[in-house]
Amino acid sequence: MFTLKTYQQQTLEKLEAFLRRAATTKNPTVAYEECIRETYRRESNYNDAGFPNVPYVCLRLPTGGGKTFLASHSIALACKEYIGKDVALVLWLVPSSAILEQTLKALRDRRHPYRVVLDEAFDGNVSIRTVEETLGISRSDLAGNLVVVVSTLAAWRVDRTEGRRVYESGGVSKDHFEFVPKELLENLERHDSENGGALKYSLANLVHLHRPIVIVDEAHNARTDLTFDTLKRLNPSCIIEYTATPKVRGSDRSNVLYNVSAAELKSEHVIKLPIELLTLGEWQQTVSNAVTKQRELEAVAKEEEQTTGEYIRPIVLLQAEADRVGQTTINVNEVKKCLLEQCNVPEEEIAIATGEERGIEGIDLLQRDCKIRFIITKQALKEGWDCPFAYVFCSVAKVRSSKDVEQLLGRVLRMPNVAPKQQDPLNRAYAFVHSRDFYETASNLTDSLTRCGFEPNDASRFLEIKNIQVELGLDLFSQLTRTLSSAPEPTALPRELREKVKVNAKDNTITLVAKITEEEKKQLTELVESPEDKQVIEQLYRAVHRIPMSYTSPAKRGEVFSVPQLLIEFDGELRPFDEEILIPPSWNLAEHHAELSETEFPIKVDVGTRGLIDVDSTGKAYFHNPNQIQQELTSILVSSRMHRPELVVWLVKETRHPSIPHAQAVVFVNKVLETLIQKCGLDIDHLVYVRFRLKEAIKKKVAEHIEATKKMGYQDLLFADRVKKGKGKFSVGEDIVFPREYPANSVWKGNWQPERHFYEVVADMNDEEAECAFIIDHHPNVEYWVRNLERQEHHSFWLQTSTDKFYPDFVVKLKNGKIVAVEYKRDKDYSADDSKEKRWIGEFWETSSSGLCCFLMTKGKEWDKVKQKLNL
């Protein structure tokens, strides 16, 4: 099985939680808003787009984040956690024929990670089809396999269905509609009355009948009313969108369930960052610099191969200008001529990829015997083109807008083999742009990164100015113009500033025409209101003084921030106090009771019709049967026959906790089944029929046993008499070291600039936490501090509780070397059981450190207590 990255695991966990809640409540709006509040600490309106009963969410990942890989995983989650079936029909919708070909090729390759995920989840019973291949599908294929139909959205997206093959009668066999309950046929499309009103035996009707799981790739392309109408016609059981740039405002917005940041991708070496930028006024010099960089990188790549065995052949992607009638342009031929004659590049190393000339089609650029090192294109390569060997983006065309280079820049971001390189130059990408306007170019490239799915803060932080940019003596004052959200009136500027700063209130622009002082910068900052505009003033000041655009953080300076970890002596050696310590080696799941209560697993089956009346997000009332989707699918899908041994194997696979030996899980599952058969009078056929509900009940029972055992172990280890008397075998040591990367999922965008944070940016904080951070950042005893990341075990400081890891909000290093951990709690949350346990373990860590460490949990805004701790 291919290993999921941490951010991918978190994305799927959020999707799984949403689908489980949607299956339980049968109200996608409630399930969505609960998950959103957990992630972003805010309410969020669910846009059902006319799908009040259907889970419809979007997962946002920047370019290179593995959207298709996660889409494969999400199929299994939707199938097992929501519709509760072994197999399903999946409609995988893509925006173009090029991506269709690429997706099909990957899903049909049994060695490809996408296909491996599906084969693992569905025991190899997977059928990948085009629309044309699905027209002849049999009932047995649908009943016994996960059927994934990969199609463009355009194949289904029509205003009128006449004349489209997927809507034509006779497109599929008539026997698909035989023996189907009459009520399920009522909403299918029929011939008009002139043709007898007979049911159409079309692929669209077959899809409608089977309530497909719908995957929408590049979902930002699917926001029209016609698209939504088309999806309704297909009658999906759930819709999962993937995109880097979802629409987040308006009635057609996507329901973004989870955001992944570029910082998270960078920390797990999925993409190459930062991007080094150099702009030059002469286009031939721009190309020459790109060639030189390729040669440098290839030499470094050979050193990497000698050390690690990994082969990399760095490739340059060159963007030429388009041909224009009656105009001289730096077109493809001119760029190729420059490579051949001025840069002495062998012709076999050059390929042209345009609409007219397809020099890389059918070529595997990753093969060692491939000679290509330079690819010349115009606007963009074929959608779906993916080559992690692309390291350098070179444009001799004017970077007029972010959209011009969005796709091309995204092509150089993917990291070879998704692993860090020992040679640091291979961990970053490079951009060489022909332009006399550096700042406009940098701004457009930053915008293009935003269009690739980067947060604006990440985009500017990961575009790095090459040192030579300053050494070339460029006129920094010529174009230091920025756009503000609201520019002040020119008369509002102090008189001495009016000669240095030009403000255009009509266009909301501000231009520096001379250096300004620190005091003048403060005066300008006070004249603008929004945090974003204040940041623009800061950037202008740094640019005119040739100060690096980003804060030079302690982490970037190479400082080491380490925090002592809580240790316990175990079997004669010290080891971290984590959850593995809480479960004794002698613990055996098979020895615990396996009886499921009526509440845990109701055995009475209500065969009557039940439903609920609810109101959707637009205020419109609707009726919904809680088991509608499962019942509809059960009536048309016949699962493969299972006997008790097969049921045990299936339940063990679906419910076994990673820490439990396989043999113990087998015994426990058999005990559960024996109890249900002997004491409750259920037969195997019934248990097979309800196995998805039974799976959930067993998973919960196992989790309860594990949690109860961990709590007992926690109490024994921390609160036994020997510990209270100071005889416990706890200490601190084996420091947790904060790494260079800081994979914050979302970044705080407050109205003050931290000066002592360990990293360049600060992870998101609510208003009270930001007040606490302000106290810490401005305290004279503080060397530096970090906004601790939650659920990032390898990037954060944590303490073990009886149920989970506790990540204090802030970790502070004082100038005297002491460490202070601060957890902010609102007054109302201070006395909660969870808070009490966190307070206990924090104070225990402090006691065990012999004065080296301090812990504080605030009860509301106890800023004086925070200051007292920092005064140590």
N, C-alpha and C positions, 0 to 999 in steps of 0.2 A: 504494500500500500504506500502511495506517495505521501510524504509527510506534509501536513498542513502547517503553514506559518501561524504565528500567534495571532496576528490580525485576522487571518482567515478563520481560525477557530472561533474567535470572538464574533465575527460576522455570522457564522453558521449557528452559534449558540443563540444569538439574538433572533435569528430567523426561526430556530426550533422553538424558542420560548413563545414567539408570536403565534406560530401554527398550533402549538398545544393550547394556548389560551383561546384562539379562535375556534378550535375543535370543542373546547369545553363550554365556552360561552355562546358559541354560534353567533357572535357579534363582532365582526372584524374591527369595527370602530373602537370598541372597548379594549380589545386585545392590543390594537395598535397604540392607542394613547397610553396604556399602561407601560408598554415597552419603551415608548418615547420618553415618558417622564423619568423612567429609570436611567436612561442614557443621558438626557440633556437637561434634566431637572426643570422641565417646562411643559406646559400643555401644548398640544399640537392637534389641529383639526384634521380629521381623516377625510380625504377626498375620495368618495366611492366611485365617482365618474359614471354613475348609473349602475353600480354593482353593490347594492346594499348588503347582500348576503355572501359576497365572495371576498376572501382575503386577497388584497391587491396592494403589494408593497414593492418598494424599490431599494436596492442595495447599491450604495455609491462607492466605487473604487477608482482611484486615479489610473491613468494609462499605465499598463504594465503590472497591475495588481492581481491579475489572474481571474478575471470575471468569468471566463468560460469554465475554468476549473471549478470555481465555486458553484456555477450553474449546474454542473454535473452532480455535485454533492446535494444541492437543494432539491433535486428531483426525488432522491431517496427520502429526504426529510418530509417533503410534501406528501409523498405516497404513504409513508408509515406513520407520521405524526398527525396528519390531517384527514386524508380520505380513508386511512386504515385498510389498505389493500396490499397484496404482495406484488401486483403488477398494475400498470396504468397506461393510458394513452397520453403522450406528451407532445405538445405542439411547440416546437422550438423556432421562434420567429427571428429572422435576421434582416438587416436593412438593405442588403445588396447581394447580387449574385456572386461577387468575389468572396464575401464572408461566408456565403452559403457553401461554396466549394471548399473553403478552408475548414469550416466546422465539420462538414461531412467527412472529409479526409481524416481528421483527427478522431472523430467518434467511431469510425470504422476500423481504425488501427488498434488492434487488441493490446498493443504495447504502449499506446499513448496514455498519458495520465488521465485524460478525460474518460476514455473507455474503461480503463482499469477501475476507476471509481464506480462506474455503473455495473460492471461485471461483479465486483466485490459485493455490492449492495443487493443485486438481484440474481446471484448465483449463476451468472453467465446467461440468463434468459433475457437477452437484450436484442432487439431488432431495430437497426437504424435505417430509415427509409427517406426517400424524397417523396414529394406529393405524387409523382407519376407512379412510383413503386407502391404507394399505399392504395392506389385505385384497385389493385387486384388482391388486397389482403384478405385472408380467410378468417373465419370466426375463431378457429383454434389458435391462430397466431395472436389475435387480440387477447384471448383468454389466458394464454400461457406465457406471454412475454411482456416485458416493458417495451412498448413500441414508441420510438422517438421519431417523429416526423419533422425533419428540418426543412424549413421553407422560408422564402421571403414573405414579408408582410404583404407585399404588393399582390401576391398570388390570391389573397383572400379579400383585400381591401378594395371593395367596389361599392358604388352607390346602388347599382342595379345588378342583380345576380344573373340575368339572362346572358347567355353566350360565354360564361366562364366555366371552365371544365370542372372545377371543384364543386360547382353548384348544379351541374347537369345531372339529370336522372340517368340511371344506368351506369354511373361512374363506379359504383361498387355493387357487389352481389346482393340480390334481393333477400337472401337468407339471413343477412345481418339484422333484418327488421322483423323476422318471424319469432313468435313466442315472446315478444317483448310486451310488457303490460301496456294496455291501451292508453293509460294516462300519460305515459312517457312519449307517446307518438303525437300527442295533441299539439305540441309546439313546434313540430318539424315543418319544414317548408313543403308545400304541395303545389301541384300544377294548378293553373287558374281554372275557373269553372268551365271555360270553353273546352278545356282538355280533360274534363271529368273530375277535377279536383283531387286526383289520385296523389298518393304520397310519392315524393321524389326519392329514388334510391341513389342519392348523391353522397359524395365524400363529405360534404359540409354537414349533411344530416347525420351521417355516421359519427362524425366528430362531436356534434351536438349531443348525441345520445350517450356518448362515453365520457362526458364531462371532463375534458382534457386538463391536465396541468399545463399552463402556458408559461413559457420562458420567453421574455422579450429582451433581446440583445440590443445594445445601443438605444435604450428606451427614449432618449431625448428626441429621436426621430419619429416617435409614435405618440404625438400629443394632439392630434386633430379629432374633431367630432366624428369624422368618417372612420377613423381608427377605432375609437371607442364603440361605435355602432357595430363595426365588424367583429370586435371581440365579444360583444354581447350575443351576436348571432351564433358564435361558436360555443356558447354556454360553458365557460370554463369552471372548474371546481376551485381553482385559485390561479392568481397571476403574480409572477415574480419578475420584476424588472432588474436589469443590470445596466449601469451606465457610469461614465466618469463625470458627466455634466448634466445632472437631472434638472428639470425645471422645478423650481421651488416656490414659485408665486403664481397666483391666478387660479381660476377654477379648473384648469387642466394640469395643475402641478402633479408631480409624482409624490407618492407617500414614502418619503425617505425614512426607512426603518433604522438604517445604520450608515454612518460615514466612516470611511477609512482615510487617514491623512497620508500625505506623501512622506512625512517624517517616519511613520510606521513602516512604510515600504523600504525606505532608506535604511532604517535600523536593522531590517532583516535581509538586506542586500538583494532586494528584488529589482531595484532600479539603480542606475548610475547617477549619483549626485555628489557634489554640486556640478553645475554646468559652467565651465570657464568660457567667458565671452571676450572676444577681441573684435573691434570694428576698425576697418581701414578704408581710406578714401580711394585707393586704387584697386580695381577689381582683380587685376592680375596678381597683385601682392597678396590679396585675400586668398586666392586659390593656392599660391605658392606656400603661404603659411599653413594652409590645410594639408598640403602634401608633406611638408616638413613634419607636421604633427603626426601624420600617419606613419612616417618612417620611424619617428621616435617611439611611438607606441608599439610598433611591430618589434623593435629591438627589445623593448621592455617585456613584450609578450613572450619572446623567446627565453628570456631569463625566467619568467614565470613557469614556462613549460619545463625547463630544466629542474626547477624546484618542486613543482606540484604534478607535472605530467599533463596539465590541461592545455589543450591547443586553442589559441585565439589568433585570428587574423583580422586586425582592426580595419574597418571599412569607412570610407568617407562618402557621405551623401551630399551631392552638389546640386543646388537649385539654380537653374539657368532662367533667363527671362524668356517669355513667350515671344514667338515671331509676330511682328506687326507689319501690316502692309504699308510700304512707303517709309518705314522707320528702321534705323539701325539699332539692333538690340544685342545684348550679350546673350546670344541664344546657345542652344546645345552644341552646335558645331564650333562656335567660338570658344566655349569652355573646353571642349575636347582638344581643339587645336592648341590651346594654352597648356593643357596637361602634356600633350605629346612634344611640343616644340620648346616650350620654355621650362617645363618642369622635368622633362626627360622621363616621363612615365611610359613604360612599355604598353603598347596598344592592347595586349591580352589582359592587362589589369583593369581596363576600362569597359564599362557596360552602360548602355543607354536604355532607360526605362521611361518611355512616354506612351501616349496613346497610339502613336504611329509606329514606334520601334520598341519591341518588348525583349530587351537583351538579357533579362534575368528570368524569364518565364521558363519553368521546368528545370531550373538549375538549383541544386542544393548548395547554398553559399557557405554552409558550415563544414563542408567536406574539405579535407586537407589538400586534395589535388585541384581544388578550385583556385583560379588565379585572380579572380576579381577583387580589387581593392578600392575602386572608385566607381560610383554609380551616379550618372547624370540624369536628372529628371527636370520637370518644369514645375507644375503646381503641386502634385502629390503622386505618390506611388499608389499602386492598386490597393484598395482597402483590404485590410487583413494582412498586409505584408508584414512579416515579422522576422527580423534577423538580429540577434543579440550581439553579433560582431560589429554592428554599426556603432561607431564611437564618435564620429566627427560630423557635424552639420555645417555645411558651407553654403552661403547664399550670396550670389552676385546680383540677384534681383532685389529691388528695393523692398524692404520689409514694411509695406504700407500699413498692414494691420495684423493683428494677432491671428486672424483666420488664415492668412496667407501661409503661415509657417506652422500652424497647429499640428497638422498630421505629420509633417516632415520632422519637426522637432521631437515628436513622440517616438519616431522610429529609432532614435539613438539612445533611448532611456533604458531599455531592457538589459539586465545584467546576464552575461553568459553563465549558464548552469546555476543561476540564482544562488551564488555563493561569493563571499568576499575574496578578493585577490590579495596576495602578499605584496604585490607591487602596487602601491597606492594610485599611480596614474591610471591604472585599469579599473579603478573604482569610481571614476568620474567620466563625464561626457564633455564635449568641446563644441563651441559654436564660433565660426568665423564669418563675419557679415561685412559685405561691401556697403559702407555707409559713411558719410561725413557727419552724421548726427548720432553720436553715441547714445545720448540719453533717450532720444525717441526710440532708437533701436532696442535698448534695454527695456524700455517700458513696453514695447510691443511684444518682445520675447517673454516678458513676465506675464503679460496678458495671455499669450498663447499657452503658457504653462497652466494658467488658470483654466483655460478651455480644455486642457488635458486632465482636469480634475483636481488640480492643486488648489488648496486654499490660498487666497491672496498673500497672506503672511508667509506661507511656505514658498510660494513662487518667487517672491523677492529675495528671500533668504537663501534659496538654492541656486540663484543666478549670481555667479562670482565674477567680479571684475578682474581681468588679468592685469598683473602689475605693469606690464609694458604699456597698457593703455595710458597711464600717467606719464611714463618715461618718454612717450612719443611726442610730448609737448602739445597735445591737442588743446584747442581753445575752449576751455571749460565754460567760459562765460557766454559763448555764442548762442546756446540753445537751452539755458537752464530755465525752462518753462514747465510748469505743472498746472494741472486742472484741479480746482478745489470743488467741493460740493456747494460751498457758498463763500464767494470771495468778499472781503470787506471793501467798503467804498475807499477809493484812493485818498480822499480827504481825511480818512480815519488814521492814516499813517503819520507818525511823528515827522516833523519837517526834515530832520537829518536823514531819515530813511527813504524819502521820496526820490533821492538821487541814486539810490542803490537798488530799489525795488519798484517794479512797475506792476500795477494791478489793473486788470481789465474786469470790472464788475459785470459787464454784459456777458462775456464769455466765461466768467469765473476762472480766469487764469492769473497766475502770478509768475513773474520772471525776475531772476536775480541778474543784475548787470554789473555788480561789483561784490567784493567780499563783505559779509556782514559779521559783526562781532557777536560774542555769546549773549551780551545784554540785548543787542538788537534782535537776535533770534527769539529771546523771551518776549520782547515787545510784540513781534509778529505773531507768536504763538497765542498770546492773549487776545489777539484780534479775531481769531477763528474759534469756532465752537466745537465742532465734532472731533472725536479722537483721531479719526482718519486724516482730517485736515491738519491737525497738530503734528501727526506723523510725517505728512508731506513737507511741512516746514523744517522738521528735523532732517529729513533726507536732503533737502536743498542745502541746508547748512553744511552737512557732512560732505556733500558733493563739491561745493565751492571751496572747501578747505582740504579736499582730497583725503578725507577721513574715510575708512572703510564703511560701507553702507550699513553693515550690521554690527550690533554690539559685540565687542570682543569679550566673550564670556570666559570665566575660569576654565571651563571644559575645553574651549578652543585654544586657550593658552597652555594647555597640558597639565593643569592642576589635577591633583588626585583627591577625590572626596570619598572617604571610606567611613563606614559606620560599623561599630562592633555588633556582632550578631549574638543572640542568646543561644548558648550551648548547653548541652547536658552530657554527663558522663554515661555512656551506654556500652555495656560489655567491655569495660576497661578502656574505652577511648571516647574522646570528646567529639560530638557531632552536633549539627544544627538541630535545634528544637523545632521539628516540623510535624506534620500530620502522621508521617510513618511511625514516629515514636509513640503515638497515642494508641495504636492498635498492637497488642502484645503478639508475639510470634505464635503463641499457642491458640490464638483465636480461630474458631472454625465456624463458618456460616452454617454448615450442615447440622450443627448441634442446636441451632436456634429454631424456635417454633415457626411453622410454615402455614399456619391456618390464616385464611383471609376472612375478615369480618364482612358482614353484609354491607357495611359502609364502604369498605375498601374494594369489594367486588360484588356488586348486587347480582344475585343469581335469578331473581324474578324478572321475567321478560314481559314488558307491557306491549301487547300486540295492538293495542288501540292506537288511534291517531291522536297525537299530541302536537301542539304547536305553540308558537308565541307570537304576540303582536308587538311590534316595536316601531320605532321611528328612525328613519335613516338620517344622514347628516344634513339633508336638505329640508327636514321636517315632514317628509312624506311617510305615511303609515304603510307598513307592509306586513304580510303574514309569512312565517317561516317555520317549517318543520325541522326540529333540531337534528334529526337523523336523515334528512332528505338526501344529501349527496351520497352517504354511505349506502342507503337503501336502494337508490337508483342504480348505483354501480353494481351492487350485489345482484340485482335482478337481471343484469345483462352480462356479468362476468362470472364465469364458473372457475373457482380456484382449483388447483391440482389437489388430488386426494391426499390426505395426511392421516397417518396412523400415529399411535402414541410415541414410538421412537422418533419419528420425524418431527412431531410437535415438541418433544423435549429438546432435540437439537436446535430447532428454531428458537425456542424460548431462551435457551442458554446463550445462544449467539446474540440475541437482542437485549438480554438483561444482565449479563455478567459484568460486574464491576472490575476494572483493570487490576485491582489489588487482590482479587479473590481467585484462588486456584480453580482451574477448570473442573476438577473432580468434585470440589465442594459445591460448585454451582449446579452440577448435574444432580447431585443428591438432593439439594434444596428444591430444585424445580420438580423433581419426582415426588417429593413430599407434598408440595403444593397440589399437584395433580391428584395424588392419592387421597388427600383430604377432600377435594372437591368431588371426586368420584364416589368415595365411600360414605362420607358424612352428608354430602349435599345432594347425592343422587344424580349428578350430571354425567352425561356420556361424552366420549371423546369427540364425536361429531359436533356436539354443541360447543365444546371447548375450542375446537378448531375454528368454528364459525366466529367465536368472539375472542380469538387469540390476541387481537390488537389491544382490546381492553384488558385482557389477562396479562399481557406483557407489561402494560403500564402499572397494573396493580403489583406485580412481582417486583418491578424496578423500585417502586416506592417502598415496598416492604424491606427489600435488601438495603436501601438507603437508610431506612429507619434503624435497622440493626447496626449498620456501620456507625451512624451518628451517635446512637446510644453508647456504643463501645468506646468511641472517641471521647465522649463526655466523661465517662467513667475513668478512662486513662488520664484525661486532663486533670480531673479532680485528684486522683491518686498521686500524680507527679508534682503538681503545683501546690496543693493545699493539704497534703498529708502532714501529720505531726512533725515528722523529721524536717520538713521544709520550714514550717512555722518556727521551729526552734533553731533555725539557721544551720541545719545539718544537711541541707539538700546539696546535690552535686551539680549545681548550676553555676555558670560563669559566662563571661562574654569574651569574644575573640573571633578569629577567622572573619575579618571584616568583609562586609558587603561593599563592593566598590561600585560607585555610580559610573556607568560606561560613558564613552564619548557621545553615543547616540542618545537622543531623547525623543522616543516615539510617542509624542502626545497626540491623542486622537483628535482633540480640538484645542485651539489656542485661545488664551485669555486676551481680550481686546479692550482693556480698561483705559482709563483716562490719566494714568501715570506710568512712567517708564521705570521698571526695576533697575537698580544699579548693582545689586549684589547677587542676583540669581545665578546659579551655577551654569545654566544653559542660556542660549540666546533668547529663547522664548519661554513663556510660562504656560503650563497646561491650564485648561479652563478652570475658573473659580466662580462661585456665586459671590454676591456683594459682601456678605459677612466674611467669607474667607479672604476676599481681596483686602478688606480692612485689616485683618490679621496679618496678611502678607506685607502690607504697608508698614505696620509696626515693626515687623522683623527686618524688612529691607532697610529701614532708616535707623536701626539701632546701632550705636557706635561700636558695640562689642562683636558684631556679626562679621565674620570673614566672608562667608557666602552661605546660601541656603538653596533648597530645591523644593519646588512644588511636587510632592511625591506622586507618582503615577499609580493608579489603582490597577490591580490585576495584571501587572507587568512584572512578574516574579524576577526576571533576569535584569530588570532595569530599575528596580525600586528597593527600598528598605521595607521589610515586613516583619511582623510578629505573629506567631501562631496562636489562634484561639481554638476552642473545642470544636468548631465547625468549619473554620475557614481561615485564610490569611488576612491579617489586619494591616492596612497600609496607612500610617499616620499622614495627615494632610501635609505637614511641613517637616522637613529635617534640616537642622541648622548646625553649621560648624562655627563655633566661636573663635575669636582670635587667640584664646588661651588653649585651644585644641579640644575643648569639651564639645560634646554633641547634645543637642536638645531636639527632641521630637515633640511636635505640637499637633494636637487633634482638636479642631474646632467643632463644638457641638452646640446646637441651639438649646436654650434653657429647657424647652419641652422634651428634648430628646436625651438629656443628660442622664436621667434615671432609668432609661429603658434597659432591659436585660442585656441587650447586645452592647450598649455603651458601658455598662458595668463590667462586662467581661473584657472589653478592650482596655478599660482603665486598669483593671487588675493586672493584665499581662504587661502593660506599659510600665506600671509602677514596679512590677517584679523585675523587669529588664533593668530599670534604674537601680534598684537595690542590689542586683547581681553585678553591677558594673564597678563597684567600689569607688563611686564618685566621678567616674569618667562620663557617664551618660545621665541625662535628665529627661523626664517625661511630664507633659502637662496636657490634660484634657480640660478645655474651657467649658464653663457653664454660661453660654451666651457670650456677650462682649466683655469678657474679663481681661481687658487689655493691660491693666496694672499687673495682673499675675503673669502675663506673657513677658512683660518688661522685667519683672523680678527674676524669672528664669533666665533671661538673657543677660542679666547682671552678674551671673555666677562667675 
